[in-house]
Amino acid sequence: MKASLHYALIAMLCIAGIQLNAQTFTWGDALPSLNEVENTSTNLVDAKFYRIYSKYTMSMFNRDVKVTPFALNTLKPGETIDLTEQSPKPGKGALGHLSMYQVNGPDYVVFLDDYDSKSKLNQLYTLTVNIDTGVKSTPVVVTDMPGRSSTYDIQQSPNKQFYAVIKSHSRDKKVNEKINIVLLDKNFKLIKETTYSTQYLNKLPGLDTFCVSDNGSVYIVKEIDIAKQKPFKTLLFWDGKSDTMTETSLKFDNDYQIYAFKGHFSGNDFYLHGLYTRIGSKGVQMYGGSVPAAGVYAAKFTATGEKAYIEANDTGEIPGLHLKDFVFDGMKTWLFADNLFTFKNLKPTPPGGTPSSEYDYSYSNDQIVFGKIDNETGKLEWHKKIAYDEAKTLNDNGTYLSYLYFLKDNQLSILYNDTQKTKVDGRNIDERFTVMEIFDDRGNPVSKTFLADTGLEPQSYHENFDLDTSVQTVVKDGVYIVRAKSRNGNEKYGYFKF
């Protein structure tokens, strides 16, 4: 993807002149960037635009949660609200923040837990909070289970009418695993609780991924480890009413491994899309992404948990394929992936100093991959691989090295960075320029443009911002909120319209 500066100028003059009036960037004010390495940052558009940031803090053994609201018209940041649970008094821990979900507009539900030393129970609480004002309700216990080391996992249904809670409290590897599951209604009241005994030993407790549907059914993707066999996955279905579950094995006959996947709903149907590799090992199952992908997995299940199809679509070997997303588009599903590698290394020990406990994170990417799956059959209709050539980066969460994707008018548009030599104040510098490529619904190239007037061009005596390829939030069709970051440690949000 490298091009000379001469080529870039020709592209901007000859191609962009025809199309650029269809794309505009409008940026808000800058504010300090957050450290998103090993932390969570999400964005939401409602009456305002919100940035919700969460990180685990060892000093208080809890999550630090903050919300910054932005005016929707100007993207000017307001006052940051701290939602962190504070210790009620010295020597006593705060309720542990587990997760939070939108209920309606700025009103959220927060799930928390706390171990009660008298009853020996780990209690699950809910409280509601308004992320505009920070006003919280009084925490209420909704369920409990034995054990200080027990854990809760919670999921919300797409229509926000149900919450599924999986309790993990048994660690005995010599007995069969029991799935303890609770279904709550929209008011966090108990609908049904049941315990289901599986046929598998309790070797990998707490490694389940699950989704709850709009009718209160739960689909659980389990990791299975059986002696003298390669690990595999299986799907358990619970209708939210009975005391039994049905199981559909996702095991490959040739022991291929699904190493990255996403479960999601379309109507009452549940889809499981993923990437698989021909290399079968526990390392792939647990830490997938740094091994050769062999294909794209697609499975569909009905509202009653019955298998509609399971398809393994061979792509040929694609080293290090990293999943970005699967996105529904009518009767099709788009696959978005790339070869974004993350390398984690301990920082070097200074001469005569103590060994470091901090890490450096470096990032690289050498390929963009996308394709389209037929939802009726699970067949991968086509996929494209585009070579990508940008220098490695350090400790920036791979901010500049991936791409943004946009679906409109039966076409796919992607934005990414391309570093070029350019002259600023008489100096030749490396500068990231924003490229837009458009493809038709079969992945055939339509146009490639170096975008001008993005507001990110290098300027004398001004802070230098580049496009962040990790954030895109839909406002409405053809209007998105994106982000730019600077080398000075600042960031800003902006509107991208086309």
C-alpha positions as CSV (number, residue, x, y, z in Angstrom):
1,M,0.0,0.0,0.0
2,K,3.0,2.3,0.0
3,A,2.8,5.0,-2.6
4,S,5.1,7.8,-3.5
5,L,4.2,11.4,-2.5
6,H,3.8,12.0,-6.3
7,Y,1.3,9.3,-6.5
8,A,-0.6,10.6,-3.5
9,L,-0.8,14.1,-5.1
10,I,-2.1,12.6,-8.3
11,A,-4.6,10.5,-6.4
12,M,-5.9,13.5,-4.5
13,L,-6.1,15.7,-7.6
14,C,-7.5,13.2,-10.1
15,I,-9.6,10.8,-8.1
16,A,-10.5,12.6,-5.0
17,G,-11.7,15.6,-7.0
18,I,-14.6,13.6,-8.2
19,Q,-15.6,12.0,-4.8
20,L,-14.3,14.1,-1.9
21,N,-17.3,16.3,-1.7
22,A,-19.1,13.2,-0.4
23,Q,-16.8,12.8,2.6
24,T,-16.3,15.3,5.4
25,F,-14.6,15.3,8.7
26,T,-15.6,17.7,11.5
27,W,-13.5,17.5,14.7
28,G,-14.3,18.4,18.3
29,D,-12.0,19.7,21.1
30,A,-8.9,17.7,22.1
31,L,-8.6,16.1,25.6
32,P,-6.0,13.8,27.2
33,S,-5.9,10.2,25.9
34,L,-6.7,7.3,28.1
35,N,-4.5,4.3,28.4
36,E,-6.5,1.6,26.7
37,V,-3.9,-1.2,26.8
38,E,-5.5,-4.1,28.8
39,N,-8.4,-1.8,29.7
40,T,-11.9,-1.2,28.2
41,S,-13.3,1.9,26.5
42,T,-16.7,1.9,24.9
43,N,-18.8,4.6,23.2
44,L,-22.5,5.3,23.1
45,V,-24.7,7.7,21.2
46,D,-28.0,8.7,22.8
47,A,-29.1,12.3,23.7
48,K,-25.3,12.8,24.0
49,F,-22.2,11.0,23.0
50,Y,-20.6,9.2,25.9
51,R,-17.1,7.7,26.4
52,I,-17.2,5.0,29.1
53,Y,-13.8,3.9,30.4
54,S,-13.1,1.0,32.7
55,K,-9.9,-0.4,34.1
56,Y,-8.9,-2.7,36.9
57,T,-6.9,-1.0,39.6
58,M,-4.7,-3.2,41.8
59,S,-4.5,-0.6,44.6
60,M,-8.2,-1.0,45.4
61,F,-8.8,-4.5,43.8
62,N,-11.7,-3.1,41.9
63,R,-12.6,-1.5,38.6
64,D,-12.2,2.2,38.1
65,V,-15.1,3.4,35.9
66,K,-15.5,6.9,34.5
67,V,-17.9,8.5,32.0
68,T,-17.2,11.6,29.9
69,P,-20.3,13.1,28.1
70,F,-19.9,15.1,24.9
71,A,-22.3,17.6,23.3
72,L,-23.8,15.7,20.3
73,N,-23.6,18.7,17.9
74,T,-20.1,20.0,18.8
75,L,-18.5,16.9,20.5
76,K,-17.3,19.3,23.2
77,P,-16.4,17.2,26.3
78,G,-18.3,17.8,29.5
79,E,-17.3,17.0,33.1
80,T,-16.1,13.5,33.7
81,I,-18.3,11.5,36.1
82,D,-16.6,8.9,38.4
83,L,-18.8,5.8,38.8
84,T,-16.1,3.9,40.8
85,E,-17.5,2.1,43.8
86,Q,-15.7,3.6,46.8
87,S,-14.9,1.8,50.1
88,P,-17.6,2.6,52.6
89,K,-15.1,3.0,55.5
90,P,-11.4,2.3,56.2
91,G,-10.5,-1.3,56.2
92,K,-13.7,-2.5,54.4
93,G,-13.7,-3.2,50.6
94,A,-16.2,-1.7,48.2
95,L,-18.7,-3.7,46.2
96,G,-16.8,-5.3,43.2
97,H,-17.8,-3.8,39.9
98,L,-18.5,-6.6,37.4
99,S,-20.4,-5.1,34.4
100,M,-22.9,-2.4,33.4
101,Y,-25.6,-2.3,30.7
102,Q,-27.8,0.4,29.3
103,V,-31.4,0.2,30.4
104,N,-32.9,3.4,28.8
105,G,-31.1,6.5,27.6
106,P,-28.5,7.5,30.2
107,D,-29.9,5.0,32.8
108,Y,-27.7,2.0,33.3
109,V,-27.8,-1.1,35.5
110,V,-24.5,-2.0,37.3
111,F,-23.8,-5.5,38.5
112,L,-21.6,-5.9,41.6
113,D,-20.6,-8.6,44.0
114,D,-19.5,-8.8,47.6
115,Y,-18.5,-11.7,49.9
116,D,-20.5,-11.8,53.2
117,S,-18.2,-13.4,55.8
118,K,-21.1,-14.2,58.1
119,S,-23.2,-16.2,55.7
120,K,-20.1,-17.4,53.6
121,L,-22.0,-16.3,50.5
122,N,-20.8,-14.3,47.5
123,Q,-23.8,-11.9,46.9
124,L,-24.7,-10.4,43.5
125,Y,-26.1,-6.9,43.6
126,T,-27.6,-4.5,41.1
127,L,-28.0,-0.8,41.3
128,T,-29.1,1.8,38.7
129,V,-27.1,4.8,37.8
130,N,-27.7,7.8,35.5
131,I,-24.4,8.4,33.6
132,D,-25.4,12.1,33.0
133,T,-25.7,12.9,36.7
134,G,-23.8,10.1,38.4
135,V,-26.8,9.6,40.8
136,K,-27.0,5.9,41.9
137,S,-29.8,3.9,43.6
138,T,-29.2,1.7,46.7
139,P,-27.6,-1.7,45.8
140,V,-30.0,-4.6,46.0
141,V,-29.1,-8.3,46.3
142,V,-30.6,-10.4,43.5
143,T,-28.9,-13.8,44.1
144,D,-26.0,-15.4,45.9
145,M,-23.8,-18.5,45.9
146,P,-21.2,-20.1,48.2
147,G,-17.5,-19.4,48.1
148,R,-15.2,-16.3,48.4
149,S,-13.5,-17.2,45.1
150,S,-16.8,-17.8,43.2
151,T,-17.5,-15.6,40.2
152,Y,-20.5,-14.2,38.3
153,D,-20.8,-13.7,34.5
154,I,-23.7,-11.6,33.2
155,Q,-25.2,-10.9,29.8
156,Q,-28.1,-8.7,28.6
157,S,-30.5,-9.6,25.8
158,P,-30.5,-7.3,22.8
159,N,-34.0,-6.0,23.6
160,K,-32.9,-5.3,27.2
161,Q,-35.7,-7.4,28.7
162,F,-33.6,-10.3,30.1
163,Y,-30.4,-10.9,32.0
164,A,-28.6,-14.2,32.2
165,V,-26.3,-14.9,35.1
166,I,-23.9,-17.9,35.2
167,K,-22.5,-18.8,38.6
168,S,-19.1,-20.5,38.9
169,H,-18.2,-21.8,42.3
170,S,-17.1,-25.4,42.0
171,R,-13.3,-25.9,41.3
172,D,-13.2,-29.7,41.9
173,K,-11.6,-31.1,38.7
174,K,-12.6,-34.7,39.6
175,V,-16.4,-34.2,39.3
176,N,-18.6,-33.3,36.4
177,E,-19.1,-29.7,35.8
178,K,-22.4,-28.2,36.8
179,I,-23.8,-25.1,35.0
180,N,-25.6,-22.9,37.5
181,I,-27.7,-20.3,35.7
182,V,-30.2,-17.6,36.6
183,L,-32.6,-15.7,34.4
184,L,-33.7,-12.3,35.5
185,D,-36.3,-10.0,34.0
186,K,-35.9,-6.3,33.0
187,N,-36.5,-5.3,36.7
188,F,-33.8,-7.8,37.8
189,K,-36.3,-10.1,39.4
190,L,-35.8,-13.9,39.4
191,I,-37.6,-15.7,36.6
192,K,-35.9,-19.1,36.8
193,E,-32.8,-20.6,38.4
194,T,-31.5,-24.1,37.6
195,T,-28.4,-26.3,37.8
196,Y,-27.5,-28.6,34.9
197,S,-24.9,-31.4,35.2
198,T,-22.8,-31.8,32.1
199,Q,-21.1,-35.0,30.9
200,Y,-17.7,-33.3,31.2
201,L,-15.2,-33.0,34.0
202,N,-14.9,-29.6,35.7
203,K,-11.5,-28.9,34.1
204,L,-12.1,-25.4,32.6
205,P,-14.6,-23.7,34.9
206,G,-15.5,-20.1,33.9
207,L,-14.4,-20.4,30.3
208,D,-17.9,-20.1,28.8
209,T,-19.2,-17.6,26.3
210,F,-22.9,-17.1,26.3
211,C,-25.7,-15.0,24.9
212,V,-29.3,-14.5,26.0
213,S,-32.0,-13.9,23.4
214,D,-35.0,-11.6,23.2
215,N,-37.2,-14.4,24.4
216,G,-35.0,-15.4,27.4
217,S,-33.3,-18.4,25.9
218,V,-29.6,-18.9,26.6
219,Y,-26.9,-20.2,24.2
220,I,-23.6,-21.3,25.9
221,V,-20.4,-22.0,24.0
222,K,-18.3,-24.2,26.2
223,E,-14.6,-25.1,26.0
224,I,-14.2,-28.9,26.5
225,D,-11.0,-30.6,27.5
226,I,-11.0,-34.4,27.6
227,A,-8.0,-36.6,28.3
228,K,-6.3,-37.9,25.2
229,Q,-8.4,-35.7,22.9
230,K,-7.8,-32.3,21.3
231,P,-9.9,-29.5,22.9
232,F,-13.1,-28.6,21.2
233,K,-16.2,-26.5,21.7
234,T,-19.8,-27.5,22.3
235,L,-23.1,-25.5,22.3
236,L,-25.5,-25.8,25.2
237,F,-29.1,-24.4,24.8
238,W,-31.4,-23.5,27.7
239,D,-34.9,-22.3,27.0
240,G,-35.1,-20.3,30.2
241,K,-38.0,-22.4,31.6
242,S,-37.0,-26.0,32.0
243,D,-34.3,-27.7,34.2
244,T,-32.6,-29.3,31.2
245,M,-30.3,-28.2,28.4
246,T,-29.7,-29.6,24.9
247,E,-26.2,-29.9,23.5
248,T,-24.8,-29.7,19.9
249,S,-21.1,-30.5,19.5
250,L,-19.0,-28.1,17.5
251,K,-16.1,-30.5,17.3
252,F,-14.4,-30.9,14.0
253,D,-13.8,-34.5,12.7
254,N,-10.2,-33.5,11.9
255,D,-9.7,-31.7,15.2
256,Y,-9.5,-28.2,13.7
257,Q,-9.9,-25.5,16.4
258,I,-12.1,-22.5,16.5
259,Y,-9.9,-19.8,18.0
260,A,-11.9,-16.6,17.6
261,F,-15.7,-16.3,17.3
262,K,-18.8,-14.1,17.9
263,G,-22.3,-15.2,18.8
264,H,-25.2,-12.9,17.9
265,F,-28.9,-12.9,17.0
266,S,-30.9,-12.1,14.0
267,G,-34.6,-12.2,15.0
268,N,-35.0,-15.4,17.0
269,D,-32.2,-17.2,15.3
270,F,-28.7,-17.5,16.9
271,Y,-25.6,-17.3,14.7
272,L,-22.1,-18.4,15.6
273,H,-19.4,-17.1,13.3
274,G,-15.7,-17.7,13.8
275,L,-12.2,-18.4,12.5
276,Y,-10.6,-21.8,12.8
277,T,-7.1,-23.2,12.4
278,R,-5.8,-26.6,11.4
279,I,-3.4,-26.6,14.3
280,G,-5.0,-28.4,17.3
281,S,-3.6,-27.5,20.7
282,K,-4.7,-26.1,24.0
283,G,-2.6,-23.1,23.2
284,V,-4.8,-22.3,20.2
285,Q,-7.9,-22.9,22.2
286,M,-6.8,-20.5,25.0
287,Y,-4.7,-17.9,23.3
288,G,-5.7,-18.0,19.6
289,G,-4.8,-15.5,17.0
290,S,-1.1,-16.1,16.5
291,V,-1.6,-19.2,14.4
292,P,-2.5,-19.8,10.8
293,A,-6.3,-19.5,10.1
294,A,-7.6,-22.3,7.9
295,G,-11.1,-21.1,7.4
296,V,-14.3,-19.3,8.4
297,Y,-16.8,-21.1,10.6
298,A,-20.6,-20.4,10.3
299,A,-23.4,-22.0,12.3
300,K,-27.1,-21.2,12.7
301,F,-29.5,-22.4,15.4
302,T,-33.2,-21.8,15.8
303,A,-35.1,-20.2,18.6
304,T,-35.6,-23.7,20.1
305,G,-31.9,-24.5,19.9
306,E,-32.0,-26.8,16.9
307,K,-29.2,-26.8,14.5
308,A,-30.0,-25.3,11.1
309,Y,-26.5,-25.7,9.7
310,I,-22.8,-25.8,10.6
311,E,-20.4,-24.9,7.8
312,A,-16.6,-24.9,7.7
313,N,-15.4,-22.7,4.8
314,D,-11.8,-23.3,3.8
315,T,-9.8,-20.2,3.0
316,G,-6.4,-21.6,2.7
317,E,-3.8,-20.8,5.3
318,I,-3.8,-17.1,6.4
319,P,-1.1,-16.7,9.1
320,G,-2.1,-14.8,12.2
321,L,-5.6,-13.8,11.2
322,H,-7.1,-11.5,13.9
323,L,-10.9,-11.1,14.1
324,K,-12.3,-7.6,14.1
325,D,-16.0,-8.3,13.7
326,F,-18.9,-10.1,12.0
327,V,-21.6,-7.7,10.9
328,F,-25.1,-8.6,9.7
329,D,-26.2,-6.9,6.4
330,G,-29.6,-8.2,5.3
331,M,-29.4,-11.8,4.3
332,K,-25.6,-11.7,4.5
333,T,-22.9,-11.4,7.2
334,W,-19.7,-9.5,6.6
335,L,-16.4,-10.8,8.0
336,F,-13.8,-8.1,9.0
337,A,-10.4,-9.2,10.0
338,D,-6.7,-8.3,9.7
339,N,-3.3,-9.5,10.7
340,L,-2.9,-7.2,13.7
341,F,-0.3,-8.8,15.9
342,T,0.3,-7.8,19.5
343,F,3.7,-8.6,21.1
344,K,4.0,-8.3,24.9
345,N,7.5,-8.2,26.5
346,L,8.8,-7.2,29.9
347,K,10.6,-3.9,29.9
348,P,14.4,-4.2,30.1
349,T,15.9,-4.1,33.6
350,P,18.1,-1.0,34.1
351,P,21.8,-1.7,34.9
352,G,22.0,-2.6,38.6
353,G,18.2,-2.2,39.0
354,T,15.5,-4.7,40.1
355,P,13.7,-6.7,37.4
356,S,10.9,-4.8,35.8
357,S,7.3,-5.9,36.3
358,E,6.0,-3.6,33.5
359,Y,5.5,-4.5,29.9
360,D,6.0,-3.0,26.5
361,Y,3.4,-3.7,23.8
362,S,4.4,-3.6,20.2
363,Y,2.0,-3.9,17.2
364,S,2.2,-4.8,13.6
365,N,-0.2,-5.5,10.7
366,D,0.5,-6.7,7.2
367,Q,-2.9,-7.7,5.8
368,I,-6.5,-6.6,5.6
369,V,-9.1,-9.4,5.1
370,F,-12.8,-9.1,4.5
371,G,-15.5,-11.3,3.0
372,K,-19.2,-12.2,2.9
373,I,-21.2,-15.1,4.3
374,D,-24.7,-16.2,3.1
375,N,-26.9,-16.4,6.2
376,E,-29.2,-19.0,4.5
377,T,-26.5,-21.5,3.9
378,G,-23.5,-20.5,6.0
379,K,-21.3,-20.6,2.9
380,L,-18.5,-18.1,2.5
381,E,-19.3,-16.5,-0.8
382,W,-16.0,-14.8,-1.2
383,H,-13.1,-13.2,0.7
384,K,-10.4,-10.7,-0.2
385,K,-6.9,-10.2,1.1
386,I,-5.2,-6.9,0.8
387,A,-1.5,-6.4,1.6
388,Y,-0.8,-3.7,4.2
389,D,2.6,-2.1,4.9
390,E,2.9,0.2,7.9
391,A,5.7,0.5,10.4
392,K,5.4,-1.2,13.8
393,T,4.1,0.9,16.7
394,L,4.8,0.7,20.5
395,N,2.4,1.0,23.5
396,D,-0.4,2.6,21.5
397,N,-2.9,-0.3,21.5
398,G,-2.4,-0.7,17.7
399,T,-4.4,2.6,17.3
400,Y,-3.2,3.4,13.8
401,L,-2.6,0.0,12.2
402,S,-6.1,-1.4,11.5
403,Y,-9.0,0.0,9.4
404,L,-12.5,1.4,9.8
405,Y,-15.3,-0.2,7.7
406,F,-18.6,1.4,6.5
407,L,-21.5,-0.3,4.6
408,K,-23.6,1.9,2.4
409,D,-25.5,1.6,-0.9
410,N,-24.5,-2.1,-1.3
411,Q,-20.8,-1.1,-1.1
412,L,-18.0,-1.4,1.5
413,S,-15.8,1.5,2.2
414,I,-12.7,1.2,4.4
415,L,-10.5,3.9,5.9
416,Y,-6.9,3.3,6.9
417,N,-3.5,5.1,7.4
418,D,-0.7,5.2,4.8
419,T,2.6,6.8,5.8
420,Q,4.2,9.1,3.3
421,K,7.2,11.4,3.2
422,T,6.1,15.0,3.3
423,K,7.7,18.4,4.0
424,V,6.7,20.6,6.9
425,D,8.6,23.7,7.9
426,G,11.3,22.7,5.5
427,R,11.7,19.3,7.1
428,N,11.0,15.9,5.5
429,I,8.9,13.9,7.9
430,D,6.9,10.6,7.9
431,E,3.2,11.5,8.0
432,R,0.1,9.3,8.1
433,F,-2.4,10.1,5.4
434,T,-6.0,8.8,5.4
435,V,-6.9,6.5,2.5
436,M,-10.4,5.5,1.5
437,E,-11.0,2.4,-0.6
438,I,-14.4,1.4,-1.9
439,F,-15.4,-2.1,-3.0
440,D,-18.6,-3.5,-4.5
441,D,-20.8,-6.2,-2.9
442,R,-18.4,-8.9,-4.3
443,G,-15.3,-7.3,-3.0
444,N,-14.2,-5.9,-6.3
445,P,-12.3,-2.5,-6.1
446,V,-14.3,0.6,-7.1
447,S,-11.9,3.4,-6.2
448,K,-8.9,4.3,-4.0
449,T,-8.5,7.8,-2.7
450,F,-6.0,9.7,-0.6
451,L,-8.4,12.0,1.3
452,A,-7.7,15.7,1.4
453,D,-9.1,18.2,3.9
454,T,-9.5,15.6,6.7
455,G,-8.4,18.1,9.4
456,L,-5.5,15.7,10.2
457,E,-2.9,17.1,7.8
458,P,0.4,18.2,9.4
459,Q,0.5,22.0,10.1
460,S,3.3,24.2,11.3
461,Y,3.3,24.8,15.1
462,H,0.1,22.7,15.6
463,E,-0.4,19.4,17.3
464,N,-0.2,16.5,14.9
465,F,-3.3,14.2,14.9
466,D,-3.7,10.9,12.9
467,L,-6.8,8.8,12.3
468,D,-7.5,6.2,15.1
469,T,-8.6,3.0,13.4
470,S,-10.1,1.4,16.5
471,V,-13.2,3.6,17.1
472,Q,-16.3,4.1,15.0
473,T,-19.8,4.7,16.4
474,V,-22.9,4.9,14.3
475,V,-25.0,8.0,14.7
476,K,-27.3,7.3,11.7
477,D,-26.9,6.0,8.2
478,G,-23.9,7.7,6.6
479,V,-22.9,9.5,9.8
480,Y,-20.3,8.1,12.2
481,I,-18.2,9.4,15.1
482,V,-14.6,8.5,14.8
483,R,-11.4,9.4,16.7
484,A,-8.0,10.9,16.1
485,K,-4.9,10.7,18.4
486,S,-1.7,12.7,18.6
487,R,1.8,11.9,19.5
488,N,1.5,14.4,22.4
489,G,-0.9,12.1,24.2
490,N,-4.2,13.8,23.3
491,E,-7.3,12.6,21.4
492,K,-10.4,14.1,19.8
493,Y,-13.6,12.8,18.4
494,G,-15.1,13.9,15.1
495,Y,-17.9,13.3,12.7
496,F,-17.2,11.4,9.5
497,K,-20.0,11.8,6.9
498,F,-20.3,10.4,3.4
